[in-house]
Amino acid sequence: MNPTIQFLAQMGSDAMLQAADAVNHAELPAHIGAMIQTNDIEALKAELDVVSDIVCALLVAEDDEEQVDQLQDNSPAPLKIAVNG
């Protein structure tokens, strides 16, 4: 994993690394440390080549007519309730 990403992950999970001088002690290139200290998210995304677009697709399965018929044949009879009163 990229050392910068490792540092950012550790920084997110360790409160001690969230201090302003923690970046100075990290073994990161100076320009990346400056980006982190100034919260330059866009520059960090460009430097790390981060793709923030998430694409999701759902595909509906084709119905198998034999399985549908079997499920319909094995379905229990309707429930009948009798109440005394």
C-alpha positions, 0 to 999 in steps of 0.5 A, a space after each residue: 500500500 502507498 505510504 501516504 495512504 497508510 499514514 492517512 489510515 493510521 491518522 484517521 484511527 489514532 488520535 495521537 497522529 491527529 496533532 498538527 506536528 504528527 505530519 512533520 514526524 511522518 516519513 512522507 515527501 514534503 509536498 504531501 505533508 504540506 497538502 495534509 497540513 493545509 487540508 488540500 484534498 483536491 491536490 491529495 486526490 490528484 497526487 494519489 490518483 484517487 477515483 472517488 466515483 462509485 458505480 453500482 449496477 443491479 442485474 435481475 436474474 432471469 426466471 426459470 419457469 420450472 423453478 417457479 412452477 415447483 415453488 407454486 406446487 409446493 406452497 402450503 395451503 392457505 391458513 384457516 383460523 377458527 375462533 370460538 366465541 
